[in-house]
Amino acid sequence: MTKIKKNQTKVVKIGNVTIGGNNPVAVQSMANTDTRDPKSTIQQIKRLEKAGCEIVRLAVPDEKAAKSIAKIKPKVSIPIVADIHFDYKLALEALKSGADKIRINPGNIGEQWKVKEVVKECKKRRVPIRIGVNIGSLEPEAEKKYGRTPKAMVASALKNIKILEELNFRNIVISLKASDVLRTVEAYRLLSKRVNYPLHLGITEAGTPKSGIIKSSVGLGILLYESIGDTVRVSLTADPEEEVRVAWEILKSLGLRQKGATLISCPTCGRTEIDLIKLANLVESKITAIDKPITVAVMGCIVNGPGEAKEADIGIAGGKKSGVIFKKGKILKTVPEDKLLSELLKEIKAF
């Protein structure tokens, strides 16, 4: 099996999660609760943790939100990233409240002394800064020179990096996001040749799950295959837990991470004599809670069953209103269609 070798970027520690270097690509998401409501935010973060989220970002629109981080942090087990825009005071308050990382562009803070204050606190607390460049908010000079292009995105990132490096701060993570897949991919390719800071990947404003999962999978898949990327966020107009599930599926499909069960199932065809679509969906819903790193196959017929799914740890293949259960390509037994799911789950439990 082809193994993707990650680019050797600088190692950066975000709370209890380390990215860069040989560390695995970390999965993150952003809470959509009001940060000023600690109770609901804690509840959502706990659900995200259960889904496999390893880093969570919180919106910090005002001082109350920044101070709420102090109430949230002790109740959760994953690092918190404070999402700051423009106001350096909010960055300072979030750091004081225990944020493990801040997302703020130094070029947007204002006077140099304000940047120095933020950098000073980040150094003191050993907290990294994520420079987040979005195509919709480029540095004016970069946009004027290059237009809304990957080159402009990279130029914006490099300007912000320079501001921090001139203050002897190199605890940096960078993201370059557009809703357009090709511009995002090209921007990351260009930047990865210029710097060795860890890169946070994402296709921003990717859309609803119907289209956003496809865009994110294509964009992130290309970059990760090219060894670019140290942490990912799938940006969907959906529950953040769905973002986490999709991120894991992308990483699992590339052999970069393994978490829980993986489903493979064949397309329907004229040979299928069981309700394959219903069965595959039921199996998928049941195995999401399984922590075992196993591959489960749901195949429509004997022709495409144990043979083509030989590498699956366990699976089922349909027959005429019945089916077989197999392990590593070896048939164990034949069962009626209405018993296929329950018998499969028994075998998975015993695996």
C-alpha positions as a printed NumPy array, in Angstrom:
array([[  0.   ,   0.   ,   0.   ],
       [  1.306,   3.451,  -0.965],
       [  2.115,   5.505,   2.118],
       [  2.011,   9.295,   2.024],
       [  5.047,  10.909,   3.621],
       [  4.239,  14.253,   5.227],
       [  6.295,  17.368,   4.593],
       [  8.612,  18.039,   7.519],
       [  7.148,  21.297,   8.754],
       [  8.028,  23.042,  12.004],
       [  6.571,  21.37 ,  15.096],
       [  3.968,  23.489,  16.894],
       [  2.246,  22.578,  20.148],
       [ -1.415,  23.548,  20.639],
       [ -2.349,  22.633,  24.18 ],
       [ -2.068,  18.839,  24.367],
       [ -1.976,  18.413,  20.564],
       [  1.216,  18.676,  18.522],
       [  1.171,  19.304,  14.784],
       [  3.901,  19.49 ,  12.178],
       [  6.92 ,  17.242,  11.741],
       [  5.99 ,  13.57 ,  11.82 ],
       [  2.86 ,  14.151,  13.894],
       [ -0.448,  12.944,  12.429],
       [ -2.74 ,  15.379,  10.646],
       [ -5.029,  16.76 ,  13.355],
       [ -8.802,  17.122,  12.941],
       [-10.483,  20.306,  14.032],
       [-13.795,  22.107,  13.831],
       [-15.429,  25.296,  15.056],
       [-18.27 ,  25.474,  17.543],
       [-21.391,  27.269,  16.288],
       [-22.705,  28.025,  19.762],
       [-22.522,  31.465,  21.366],
       [-19.197,  31.457,  23.234],
       [-20.802,  33.772,  25.778],
       [-22.985,  30.798,  26.735],
       [-20.477,  28.441,  28.398],
       [-23.007,  25.686,  29.102],
       [-24.14 ,  25.131,  25.505],
       [-20.593,  25.572,  24.221],
       [-19.224,  22.955,  26.611],
       [-21.996,  20.546,  25.627],
       [-21.209,  20.951,  21.939],
       [-17.46 ,  20.585,  22.448],
       [-18.045,  17.337,  24.321],
       [-20.081,  16.042,  21.373],
       [-17.291,  17.093,  19.044],
       [-14.728,  15.304,  21.205],
       [-16.814,  12.134,  20.977],
       [-16.945,  12.476,  17.186],
       [-13.145,  12.687,  17.059],
       [-12.459,  16.436,  17.062],
       [ -8.936,  17.154,  18.333],
       [ -8.876,  20.971,  18.278],
       [-11.865,  23.329,  18.54 ],
       [-12.125,  26.989,  17.572],
       [-14.443,  29.439,  19.297],
       [-15.701,  32.785,  18.028],
       [-14.6  ,  35.707,  20.213],
       [-16.658,  38.747,  19.141],
       [-16.39 ,  40.646,  22.425],
       [-14.892,  40.719,  25.908],
       [-17.614,  38.54 ,  27.427],
       [-16.857,  35.801,  24.907],
       [-13.136,  36.061,  25.612],
       [-13.71 ,  35.754,  29.355],
       [-16.041,  32.772,  28.859],
       [-13.091,  30.718,  27.654],
       [-11.919,  30.558,  31.278],
       [-15.179,  28.798,  32.208],
       [-15.173,  26.504,  29.179],
       [-11.575,  25.31 ,  29.178],
       [-11.581,  23.337,  32.474],
       [-14.644,  21.372,  31.341],
       [-13.26 ,  20.106,  28.018],
       [-10.265,  17.996,  27.069],
       [ -9.271,  19.347,  23.644],
       [ -7.343,  22.569,  22.907],
       [ -9.287,  25.793,  22.371],
       [ -8.473,  28.243,  19.592],
       [ -9.757,  31.787,  20.027],
       [-10.962,  33.314,  16.759],
       [-10.089,  37.031,  16.895],
       [-10.645,  39.761,  14.342],
       [ -8.993,  43.211,  14.582],
       [ -9.174,  43.859,  18.349],
       [ -5.886,  43.065,  20.088],
       [ -7.566,  43.472,  23.499],
       [ -9.748,  40.448,  22.779],
       [ -6.632,  38.446,  21.954],
       [ -5.058,  39.43 ,  25.268],
       [ -8.23 ,  38.568,  27.192],
       [ -8.559,  35.205,  25.43 ],
       [ -4.951,  34.391,  26.269],
       [ -5.531,  35.363,  29.884],
       [ -8.568,  33.056,  29.903],
       [ -6.459,  30.108,  28.783],
       [ -6.8  ,  29.894,  24.982],
       [ -4.325,  27.367,  23.575],
       [ -3.978,  29.177,  20.261],
       [ -5.269,  32.375,  18.708],
       [ -6.319,  33.03 ,  15.147],
       [ -5.532,  36.645,  14.331],
       [ -3.803,  38.392,  11.466],
       [ -1.174,  40.813,  12.818],
       [ -1.688,  43.067,   9.816],
       [ -5.278,  43.679,  10.93 ],
       [ -4.51 ,  44.617,  14.54 ],
       [ -3.336,  48.141,  13.831],
       [ -0.31 ,  49.872,  15.366],
       [  2.886,  47.887,  15.872],
       [  2.745,  48.238,  19.654],
       [ -0.53 ,  46.339,  19.681],
       [  1.052,  43.467,  17.771],
       [  3.963,  43.504,  20.224],
       [  1.558,  43.19 ,  23.158],
       [ -0.103,  40.118,  21.643],
       [  3.228,  38.531,  20.718],
       [  4.572,  39.199,  24.209],
       [  1.647,  37.34 ,  25.805],
       [  1.833,  34.479,  23.318],
       [  5.556,  34.048,  24.018],
       [  4.938,  34.152,  27.759],
       [  2.234,  31.464,  27.536],
       [  3.826,  29.507,  24.669],
       [  0.695,  29.914,  22.591],
       [  0.872,  29.783,  18.772],
       [ -0.762,  32.241,  16.391],
       [ -2.607,  31.102,  13.284],
       [ -2.378,  33.524,  10.424],
       [ -5.616,  32.986,   8.53 ],
       [ -5.698,  34.358,   4.999],
       [ -9.054,  34.262,   3.208],
       [ -9.453,  35.305,  -0.4  ],
       [-12.259,  37.622,   0.643],
       [-10.025,  39.612,   2.987],
       [ -6.648,  40.   ,   1.33 ],
       [ -4.06 ,  42.646,   2.15 ],
       [ -5.027,  45.633,  -0.07 ],
       [ -1.576,  45.915,  -1.666],
       [ -1.495,  42.217,  -2.513],
       [ -4.955,  42.295,  -4.074],
       [ -4.106,  45.442,  -6.05 ],
       [ -0.934,  43.84 ,  -7.414],
       [ -2.157,  40.294,  -8.089],
       [ -5.95 ,  40.417,  -7.992],
       [ -7.891,  37.777,  -6.075],
       [ -5.431,  35.047,  -6.922],
       [ -3.299,  32.412,  -5.177],
       [ -0.299,  34.753,  -5.527],
       [ -2.18 ,  37.442,  -3.622],
       [ -3.088,  34.963,  -0.889],
       [  0.552,  33.931,  -0.5  ],
       [  1.732,  37.553,  -0.54 ],
       [ -0.763,  38.371,   2.231],
       [  0.445,  35.437,   4.294],
       [  4.101,  36.339,   3.835],
       [  3.458,  39.935,   4.906],
       [  1.8  ,  38.768,   8.118],
       [  4.534,  36.206,   8.738],
       [  7.176,  38.906,   8.353],
       [  5.469,  41.064,  10.984],
       [  5.72 ,  38.229,  13.504],
       [  9.204,  37.113,  12.512],
       [ 10.522,  40.651,  12.954],
       [  9.341,  40.367,  16.57 ],
       [ 11.256,  37.075,  16.839],
       [  8.02 ,  35.079,  16.955],
       [  7.93 ,  31.842,  15.011],
       [  5.292,  29.811,  16.829],
       [  3.081,  30.123,  13.747],
       [  0.431,  28.133,  11.852],
       [ -0.904,  29.349,   8.496],
       [ -4.091,  28.86 ,   6.493],
       [ -4.912,  30.034,   2.967],
       [ -8.578,  29.544,   2.206],
       [-10.923,  30.205,  -0.678],
       [-14.272,  28.667,  -1.553],
       [-12.743,  27.821,  -4.924],
       [-10.898,  24.497,  -4.853],
       [ -8.255,  25.212,  -7.492],
       [ -7.241,  28.606,  -6.104],
       [ -6.958,  27.115,  -2.626],
       [ -4.843,  24.203,  -3.833],
       [ -2.508,  26.453,  -5.803],
       [ -2.093,  28.875,  -2.899],
       [ -1.049,  26.094,  -0.524],
       [  1.312,  24.645,  -3.122],
       [  3.015,  28.003,  -3.567],
       [  3.288,  28.744,   0.135],
       [  4.576,  25.276,   1.056],
       [  7.618,  26.005,  -1.126],
       [  8.302,  29.284,   0.697],
       [  7.872,  28.443,   4.394],
       [  8.074,  25.437,   6.695],
       [  5.395,  26.482,   9.174],
       [  2.595,  23.94 ,   9.663],
       [ -0.391,  24.482,   7.409],
       [ -4.049,  24.415,   8.418],
       [ -6.039,  23.145,   5.419],
       [ -9.598,  23.941,   4.459],
       [-11.895,  24.97 ,   1.633],
       [-13.738,  27.877,   3.21 ],
       [-17.482,  28.343,   2.773],
       [-17.586,  25.   ,   0.986],
       [-21.383,  24.871,   1.249],
       [-23.955,  22.373,   2.438],
       [-22.97 ,  18.713,   2.889],
       [-24.312,  17.869,  -0.569],
       [-21.722,  20.003,  -2.364],
       [-19.341,  20.963,   0.421],
       [-18.209,  17.432,   1.176],
       [-17.243,  16.959,  -2.467],
       [-15.352,  20.258,  -2.688],
       [-13.552,  19.65 ,   0.592],
       [-12.676,  16.064,  -0.286],
       [-11.24 ,  17.062,  -3.66 ],
       [ -9.264,  20.047,  -2.379],
       [ -7.977,  18.508,   0.826],
       [ -7.382,  15.175,  -0.878],
       [ -5.115,  16.719,  -3.517],
       [ -3.061,  18.618,  -0.956],
       [ -2.75 ,  15.788,   1.548],
       [ -1.73 ,  13.394,  -1.217],
       [  0.998,  15.869,  -2.127],
       [  2.19 ,  15.77 ,   1.518],
       [  0.892,  19.269,   2.232],
       [ -1.066,  19.925,   5.426],
       [ -0.762,  19.386,   9.167],
       [ -4.309,  19.991,  10.404],
       [ -7.677,  20.127,   8.635],
       [-11.075,  21.676,   9.074],
       [-13.92 ,  20.764,   6.74 ],
       [-16.097,  23.894,   6.523],
       [-19.726,  22.91 ,   6.02 ],
       [-23.072,  24.606,   6.481],
       [-23.983,  21.822,   8.872],
       [-23.564,  20.568,  12.4  ],
       [-19.845,  20.761,  13.317],
       [-19.934,  17.067,  14.18 ],
       [-20.518,  16.377,  10.488],
       [-17.36 ,  18.362,   9.687],
       [-15.388,  16.099,  11.994],
       [-16.836,  12.896,  10.521],
       [-16.009,  14.015,   6.986],
       [-12.474,  15.049,   7.948],
       [-11.834,  11.63 ,   9.391],
       [-13.177,   9.882,   6.31 ],
       [-10.857,  11.959,   4.101],
       [ -7.841,  11.112,   6.25 ],
       [ -8.79 ,   7.434,   6.475],
       [ -9.236,   7.176,   2.698],
       [ -5.644,   8.384,   2.238],
       [ -4.239,   6.098,   4.917],
       [ -3.17 ,   9.081,   7.02 ],
       [ -5.255,   8.291,  10.1  ],
       [ -7.292,   5.365,  11.365],
       [-10.261,   5.768,  13.663],
       [-13.117,   3.357,  14.096],
       [-14.735,   1.227,  11.436],
       [-14.547,   1.866,   7.697],
       [-17.413,   0.851,   5.401],
       [-17.02 ,  -0.349,   1.836],
       [-20.082,  -1.188,  -0.232],
       [-20.64 ,  -1.934,  -3.885],
       [-22.948,  -0.029,  -6.23 ],
       [-26.301,  -1.596,  -7.03 ],
       [-26.813,  -3.566, -10.234],
       [-29.217,  -6.024, -11.809],
       [-27.68 ,  -8.971,  -9.932],
       [-28.707,  -7.565,  -6.537],
       [-31.624,  -9.445,  -4.945],
       [-31.634,  -7.809,  -1.502],
       [-32.396,  -4.21 ,  -0.459],
       [-28.735,  -3.253,  -0.618],
       [-29.164,   0.506,  -0.278],
       [-31.209,   0.198,   2.896],
       [-28.858,  -2.421,   4.33 ],
       [-25.699,  -0.413,   3.594],
       [-27.165,   2.695,   5.234],
       [-28.214,   0.721,   8.297],
       [-24.771,  -0.847,   8.644],
       [-23.104,   2.549,   8.265],
       [-25.289,   4.061,  10.989],
       [-24.538,   1.157,  13.355],
       [-20.76 ,   1.092,  12.935],
       [-20.186,   4.816,  13.53 ],
       [-19.956,   4.145,  17.271],
       [-17.425,   1.324,  16.864],
       [-13.904,   2.205,  17.977],
       [-12.253,  -0.873,  16.484],
       [-10.168,  -0.013,  13.392],
       [-11.873,  -2.563,  11.158],
       [-13.138,  -2.577,   7.586],
       [-16.732,  -3.734,   7.057],
       [-18.054,  -4.666,   3.609],
       [-21.658,  -4.661,   2.391],
       [-21.801,  -6.301,  -1.027],
       [-24.801,  -6.866,  -3.279],
       [-24.142, -10.379,  -4.526],
       [-21.807, -13.348,  -4.31 ],
       [-20.041, -12.263,  -7.524],
       [-18.895,  -9.014,  -5.891],
       [-18.882, -10.418,  -2.39 ],
       [-16.118, -12.273,  -0.586],
       [-13.784, -12.079,  -3.572],
       [-13.735,  -8.36 ,  -4.285],
       [-14.049,  -7.542,  -0.588],
       [-11.35 , -10.008,   0.443],
       [ -9.377,  -7.307,   2.239],
       [-12.347,  -6.405,   4.437],
       [-12.122,  -7.743,   7.971],
       [-15.763,  -8.769,   7.937],
       [-18.669,  -8.402,   5.551],
       [-21.922,  -9.562,   4.056],
       [-22.849, -10.43 ,   0.497],
       [-26.419, -10.713,  -0.729],
       [-28.131, -13.642,  -2.385],
       [-31.809, -14.303,  -3.166],
       [-33.55 , -12.765,  -0.121],
       [-30.587, -14.014,   1.91 ],
       [-26.874, -13.461,   2.191],
       [-23.558, -14.774,   3.446],
       [-21.348, -13.437,   6.194],
       [-17.614, -13.658,   5.579],
       [-14.32 , -12.822,   7.271],
       [-11.233, -11.991,   5.215],
       [-12.924, -13.494,   2.164],
       [-13.856, -16.767,   3.88 ],
       [-17.604, -17.51 ,   4.046],
       [-18.8  , -18.248,   7.587],
       [-22.532, -18.796,   7.143],
       [-25.685, -18.064,   5.152],
       [-28.521, -16.15 ,   6.827],
       [-31.955, -14.778,   5.79 ],
       [-32.056, -11.183,   4.581],
       [-33.878,  -9.965,   7.708],
       [-31.104, -11.401,   9.887],
       [-28.136, -10.061,   7.931],
       [-27.717,  -6.885,   9.964],
       [-28.047,  -8.481,  13.4  ],
       [-25.741, -11.376,  12.527],
       [-23.166,  -9.017,  11.052],
       [-23.172,  -6.887,  14.202],
       [-22.688, -10.023,  16.33 ],
       [-19.63 , -10.982,  14.294],
       [-18.237,  -7.435,  14.502],
       [-18.654,  -7.445,  18.263],
       [-16.816, -10.751,  18.488],
       [-14.035,  -9.685,  16.112]])
